[in-house]
Amino acid sequence: MSSKKYFDEVALQWDNMQQSLFSEDVREKAFSAAGVKKGKIAADIGAGSGFITEGLIDKGLNVIAVDQSEAMLAEMRKKFSSAEEIEYRLGKAEKLPIPDEAVDYAFANMYLHHVESPLKAIKEMVRILKPGGGLMILDIVLLKELPDSIKNSIEAYVGCVSWAVLKDKYIEAIEEAGFKEVRIIDETSFPYESLENDPTSRAIIENLNISPEEAKEAVSSVISINIYGIKSLQD
């Protein structure tokens, strides 16, 4: 199953699934760290059903919501049918349908670990940001490598964890892409309950025939993290 098909299938349940990972308080911390301002333009990359977009338009920003899933964008359109501040664009993170230096902020929430080339996706966010613009990534990273049985599972990739990378490598990738002043805003343990809320992840555990204790040990290697960086004023 491709990541696009996965998101198409879970679009109706995505709000409940992501709530177990990132709360409104975490979202507010991200907005505060990014210094979002009314009237500015933000890109919501991998917008899903609109968790980040909702908070941004509440703060008076205009949003370009990008997602590879038609079903996710359809859910957003229904949810925000009266919002004129949102532009919906179908596209992938590695080739964003946004012009160069078009946005003041770029947000990616629980998305880059689904991308086959995260570094390429981060470089695309550099491209679309205005000089001095802010990047905020809310995602999952690894404290240590996952067992091969999970890493090698295609289902695990679709269900969220096998493409996550070590925290230090994640930060290095952001710096390598061209961001400065990269810093961690917040990090928390990845809740085991979030896998129980994800039908794909439950199926992985069952198919791998591992015990709840083994599953919890694997999950203890994963944390959720908020990372902020600024695009340099000069290339």
C-alpha positions as a Markdown table, in Angstrom:
| # | Residue | x | y | z |
|---|---|---|---|---|
| 1 | Met | 0.0 | 0.0 | 0.0 |
| 2 | Ser | 1.4 | 3.4 | -1.0 |
| 3 | Ser | 1.4 | 6.3 | 1.5 |
| 4 | Lys | -1.1 | 8.1 | -0.8 |
| 5 | Lys | -3.5 | 5.2 | -0.7 |
| 6 | Tyr | -3.1 | 5.0 | 3.1 |
| 7 | Phe | -4.1 | 8.6 | 3.5 |
| 8 | Asp | -7.0 | 8.2 | 1.2 |
| 9 | Glu | -8.3 | 5.4 | 3.3 |
| 10 | Val | -7.8 | 7.1 | 6.7 |
| 11 | Ala | -9.0 | 10.5 | 5.7 |
| 12 | Leu | -12.3 | 10.2 | 7.6 |
| 13 | Gln | -10.5 | 9.1 | 10.8 |
| 14 | Trp | -7.5 | 11.3 | 10.6 |
| 15 | Asp | -8.6 | 14.0 | 13.1 |
| 16 | Asn | -9.0 | 11.4 | 15.8 |
| 17 | Met | -5.7 | 9.7 | 14.9 |
| 18 | Gln | -3.5 | 12.8 | 14.9 |
| 19 | Gln | -5.0 | 14.1 | 18.2 |
| 20 | Ser | -3.2 | 11.3 | 20.1 |
| 21 | Leu | 0.1 | 12.7 | 18.8 |
| 22 | Phe | -0.2 | 16.5 | 18.7 |
| 23 | Ser | -2.6 | 18.4 | 20.9 |
| 24 | Glu | -3.8 | 22.0 | 20.4 |
| 25 | Asp | -1.3 | 23.0 | 23.2 |
| 26 | Val | 1.6 | 21.6 | 21.1 |
| 27 | Arg | 0.2 | 23.4 | 18.1 |
| 28 | Glu | 0.1 | 26.7 | 20.0 |
| 29 | Lys | 3.7 | 26.2 | 21.1 |
| 30 | Ala | 4.7 | 25.8 | 17.4 |
| 31 | Phe | 2.9 | 28.9 | 16.4 |
| 32 | Ser | 4.4 | 30.9 | 19.2 |
| 33 | Ala | 7.9 | 29.7 | 18.4 |
| 34 | Ala | 7.4 | 30.6 | 14.7 |
| 35 | Gly | 6.1 | 34.0 | 15.6 |
| 36 | Val | 3.1 | 33.8 | 13.2 |
| 37 | Lys | 1.5 | 37.1 | 12.3 |
| 38 | Lys | -1.9 | 38.1 | 11.0 |
| 39 | Gly | -2.0 | 38.7 | 7.3 |
| 40 | Lys | 1.1 | 36.6 | 6.5 |
| 41 | Ile | 1.0 | 33.5 | 4.2 |
| 42 | Ala | 1.7 | 30.0 | 5.4 |
| 43 | Ala | 2.1 | 26.7 | 3.6 |
| 44 | Asp | 0.7 | 23.6 | 5.4 |
| 45 | Ile | 2.6 | 20.7 | 3.8 |
| 46 | Gly | 0.8 | 17.4 | 4.1 |
| 47 | Ala | -2.2 | 19.3 | 5.5 |
| 48 | Gly | -4.3 | 16.2 | 6.1 |
| 49 | Ser | -7.7 | 17.2 | 7.4 |
| 50 | Gly | -6.5 | 20.7 | 8.5 |
| 51 | Phe | -5.2 | 20.6 | 12.0 |
| 52 | Ile | -2.5 | 23.1 | 11.4 |
| 53 | Thr | -4.5 | 25.1 | 8.9 |
| 54 | Glu | -7.3 | 25.6 | 11.3 |
| 55 | Gly | -5.0 | 27.1 | 13.9 |
| 56 | Leu | -3.4 | 29.4 | 11.3 |
| 57 | Ile | -6.6 | 30.8 | 9.9 |
| 58 | Asp | -7.9 | 31.4 | 13.5 |
| 59 | Lys | -4.8 | 33.6 | 13.9 |
| 60 | Gly | -5.6 | 35.6 | 10.7 |
| 61 | Leu | -3.1 | 34.0 | 8.3 |
| 62 | Asn | -3.7 | 33.0 | 4.7 |
| 63 | Val | -2.9 | 29.3 | 4.1 |
| 64 | Ile | -1.8 | 27.2 | 1.1 |
| 65 | Ala | -2.8 | 23.7 | 2.1 |
| 66 | Val | -1.0 | 21.0 | 0.1 |
| 67 | Asp | -1.7 | 17.3 | 0.3 |
| 68 | Gln | -1.1 | 14.3 | -2.0 |
| 69 | Ser | -4.4 | 12.8 | -1.0 |
| 70 | Glu | -7.6 | 14.0 | -2.8 |
| 71 | Ala | -9.6 | 12.5 | 0.0 |
| 72 | Met | -7.8 | 14.5 | 2.6 |
| 73 | Leu | -8.3 | 17.7 | 0.7 |
| 74 | Ala | -12.0 | 16.9 | 0.2 |
| 75 | Glu | -12.3 | 16.5 | 4.0 |
| 76 | Met | -10.7 | 19.9 | 4.4 |
| 77 | Arg | -13.0 | 21.6 | 1.9 |
| 78 | Lys | -16.0 | 20.3 | 3.8 |
| 79 | Lys | -14.6 | 21.3 | 7.2 |
| 80 | Phe | -13.7 | 24.8 | 6.1 |
| 81 | Ser | -16.3 | 25.4 | 3.5 |
| 82 | Ser | -16.8 | 29.0 | 4.5 |
| 83 | Ala | -13.1 | 29.9 | 4.9 |
| 84 | Glu | -11.8 | 32.1 | 2.1 |
| 85 | Glu | -8.3 | 32.2 | 3.5 |
| 86 | Ile | -7.4 | 28.7 | 2.3 |
| 87 | Glu | -6.0 | 27.6 | -1.1 |
| 88 | Tyr | -6.1 | 23.9 | -1.7 |
| 89 | Arg | -3.4 | 22.3 | -3.9 |
| 90 | Leu | -2.9 | 18.7 | -4.7 |
| 91 | Gly | 0.8 | 17.8 | -4.8 |
| 92 | Lys | 3.7 | 16.0 | -3.1 |
| 93 | Ala | 6.2 | 17.3 | -0.7 |
| 94 | Glu | 9.1 | 16.6 | -3.0 |
| 95 | Lys | 7.6 | 18.8 | -5.7 |
| 96 | Leu | 5.4 | 21.4 | -4.1 |
| 97 | Pro | 2.9 | 23.2 | -6.3 |
| 98 | Ile | 4.0 | 26.6 | -4.9 |
| 99 | Pro | 6.3 | 29.2 | -6.5 |
| 100 | Asp | 9.7 | 30.2 | -5.2 |
| 101 | Glu | 9.8 | 32.5 | -2.2 |
| 102 | Ala | 6.0 | 32.7 | -1.9 |
| 103 | Val | 5.3 | 32.0 | 1.8 |
| 104 | Asp | 6.3 | 33.5 | 5.1 |
| 105 | Tyr | 6.0 | 30.2 | 7.0 |
| 106 | Ala | 6.1 | 26.5 | 6.1 |
| 107 | Phe | 4.6 | 23.9 | 8.4 |
| 108 | Ala | 4.8 | 20.1 | 8.1 |
| 109 | Asn | 2.8 | 18.2 | 10.7 |
| 110 | Met | 3.2 | 14.4 | 11.0 |
| 111 | Tyr | 4.1 | 14.1 | 7.3 |
| 112 | Leu | 7.8 | 13.9 | 6.5 |
| 113 | His | 8.2 | 10.4 | 7.9 |
| 114 | His | 5.8 | 9.3 | 5.2 |
| 115 | Val | 8.0 | 10.9 | 2.4 |
| 116 | Glu | 10.4 | 8.7 | 0.5 |
| 117 | Ser | 13.0 | 11.5 | 0.3 |
| 118 | Pro | 12.6 | 13.8 | 3.4 |
| 119 | Leu | 15.7 | 15.8 | 2.6 |
| 120 | Lys | 14.3 | 16.6 | -0.9 |
| 121 | Ala | 11.0 | 17.6 | 0.8 |
| 122 | Ile | 12.8 | 19.9 | 3.2 |
| 123 | Lys | 14.8 | 21.5 | 0.4 |
| 124 | Glu | 11.5 | 22.2 | -1.3 |
| 125 | Met | 10.3 | 24.1 | 1.8 |
| 126 | Val | 13.5 | 26.2 | 1.6 |
| 127 | Arg | 12.6 | 27.0 | -2.0 |
| 128 | Ile | 9.0 | 28.2 | -1.3 |
| 129 | Leu | 10.0 | 30.3 | 1.8 |
| 130 | Lys | 10.8 | 33.9 | 1.6 |
| 131 | Pro | 14.3 | 34.8 | 2.9 |
| 132 | Gly | 14.1 | 34.9 | 6.7 |
| 133 | Gly | 10.9 | 32.8 | 6.6 |
| 134 | Gly | 10.3 | 30.2 | 9.3 |
| 135 | Leu | 10.1 | 26.4 | 9.1 |
| 136 | Met | 8.2 | 24.4 | 11.7 |
| 137 | Ile | 8.2 | 20.6 | 11.6 |
| 138 | Leu | 6.1 | 18.5 | 14.0 |
| 139 | Asp | 7.0 | 14.9 | 13.5 |
| 140 | Ile | 8.3 | 11.6 | 14.9 |
| 141 | Val | 12.0 | 10.7 | 15.2 |
| 142 | Leu | 14.0 | 7.8 | 16.6 |
| 143 | Leu | 16.1 | 7.7 | 19.8 |
| 144 | Lys | 17.6 | 4.4 | 18.6 |
| 145 | Glu | 17.1 | 2.2 | 15.6 |
| 146 | Leu | 14.0 | 0.1 | 15.3 |
| 147 | Pro | 14.1 | -3.7 | 15.0 |
| 148 | Asp | 14.6 | -4.9 | 11.5 |
| 149 | Ser | 11.3 | -6.8 | 11.7 |
| 150 | Ile | 9.5 | -3.4 | 11.9 |
| 151 | Lys | 11.8 | -1.4 | 9.6 |
| 152 | Asn | 11.5 | -3.9 | 6.8 |
| 153 | Ser | 7.7 | -4.0 | 7.0 |
| 154 | Ile | 6.0 | -2.0 | 4.2 |
| 155 | Glu | 2.9 | -1.8 | 6.4 |
| 156 | Ala | 5.0 | -0.1 | 9.1 |
| 157 | Tyr | 6.1 | 2.5 | 6.6 |
| 158 | Val | 2.6 | 3.3 | 5.7 |
| 159 | Gly | 1.5 | 3.2 | 9.3 |
| 160 | Cys | 4.0 | 5.7 | 10.4 |
| 161 | Val | 7.3 | 4.5 | 11.9 |
| 162 | Ser | 9.8 | 2.8 | 9.7 |
| 163 | Trp | 10.8 | 5.9 | 7.7 |
| 164 | Ala | 11.3 | 7.9 | 10.9 |
| 165 | Val | 15.1 | 8.7 | 11.3 |
| 166 | Leu | 17.4 | 9.3 | 14.3 |
| 167 | Lys | 16.8 | 12.6 | 15.9 |
| 168 | Asp | 20.4 | 13.9 | 15.3 |
| 169 | Lys | 20.2 | 13.0 | 11.6 |
| 170 | Tyr | 16.9 | 14.7 | 11.3 |
| 171 | Ile | 18.3 | 18.0 | 12.6 |
| 172 | Glu | 21.4 | 17.6 | 10.4 |
| 173 | Ala | 19.1 | 17.2 | 7.3 |
| 174 | Ile | 17.3 | 20.4 | 8.2 |
| 175 | Glu | 20.6 | 22.3 | 8.5 |
| 176 | Glu | 22.0 | 20.7 | 5.4 |
| 177 | Ala | 18.9 | 21.9 | 3.5 |
| 178 | Gly | 19.8 | 25.5 | 4.2 |
| 179 | Phe | 18.1 | 26.5 | 7.5 |
| 180 | Lys | 19.9 | 28.3 | 10.3 |
| 181 | Glu | 19.1 | 28.6 | 14.0 |
| 182 | Val | 17.6 | 25.2 | 14.0 |
| 183 | Arg | 16.4 | 24.3 | 17.4 |
| 184 | Ile | 14.1 | 21.8 | 19.2 |
| 185 | Ile | 11.0 | 23.5 | 20.6 |
| 186 | Asp | 9.3 | 20.6 | 22.2 |
| 187 | Glu | 9.6 | 16.8 | 22.4 |
| 188 | Thr | 7.5 | 14.1 | 24.1 |
| 189 | Ser | 7.4 | 10.4 | 24.3 |
| 190 | Phe | 5.5 | 8.7 | 21.5 |
| 191 | Pro | 2.3 | 7.3 | 23.2 |
| 192 | Tyr | 1.7 | 3.6 | 22.6 |
| 193 | Glu | -2.0 | 4.3 | 22.6 |
| 194 | Ser | -1.6 | 6.2 | 19.3 |
| 195 | Leu | -0.7 | 2.9 | 17.6 |
| 196 | Glu | -3.8 | 1.3 | 19.2 |
| 197 | Asn | -5.9 | 4.1 | 17.6 |
| 198 | Asp | -4.3 | 3.4 | 14.2 |
| 199 | Pro | -5.9 | 0.3 | 12.5 |
| 200 | Thr | -2.9 | -0.1 | 10.2 |
| 201 | Ser | -0.4 | -0.1 | 13.1 |
| 202 | Arg | -2.6 | -2.6 | 15.0 |
| 203 | Ala | -2.5 | -4.8 | 12.0 |
| 204 | Ile | 1.3 | -4.6 | 11.8 |
| 205 | Ile | 1.7 | -5.7 | 15.4 |
| 206 | Glu | -0.7 | -8.6 | 14.8 |
| 207 | Asn | 1.1 | -9.6 | 11.5 |
| 208 | Leu | 4.5 | -9.5 | 13.1 |
| 209 | Asn | 3.2 | -11.7 | 15.9 |
| 210 | Ile | 4.9 | -9.6 | 18.6 |
| 211 | Ser | 3.7 | -9.2 | 22.2 |
| 212 | Pro | 2.4 | -6.0 | 23.6 |
| 213 | Glu | 5.6 | -5.8 | 25.6 |
| 214 | Glu | 7.8 | -6.0 | 22.5 |
| 215 | Ala | 5.6 | -3.5 | 20.8 |
| 216 | Lys | 5.9 | -1.0 | 23.7 |
| 217 | Glu | 9.7 | -1.5 | 23.7 |
| 218 | Ala | 9.8 | -0.6 | 20.0 |
| 219 | Val | 7.6 | 2.4 | 20.6 |
| 220 | Ser | 9.8 | 3.6 | 23.4 |
| 221 | Ser | 12.4 | 4.3 | 20.7 |
| 222 | Val | 10.1 | 6.9 | 19.1 |
| 223 | Ile | 9.4 | 10.5 | 20.2 |
| 224 | Ser | 7.3 | 13.3 | 18.8 |
| 225 | Ile | 9.3 | 16.5 | 18.2 |
| 226 | Asn | 8.8 | 20.1 | 17.2 |
| 227 | Ile | 11.8 | 21.6 | 15.2 |
| 228 | Tyr | 12.1 | 25.2 | 14.1 |
| 229 | Gly | 14.5 | 26.8 | 11.7 |
| 230 | Ile | 14.9 | 30.0 | 9.7 |
| 231 | Lys | 15.7 | 30.3 | 6.0 |
| 232 | Ser | 18.9 | 32.3 | 5.5 |
| 233 | Leu | 18.5 | 35.8 | 4.2 |
| 234 | Gln | 21.2 | 35.0 | 1.6 |
| 235 | Asp | 21.8 | 31.7 | -0.3 |
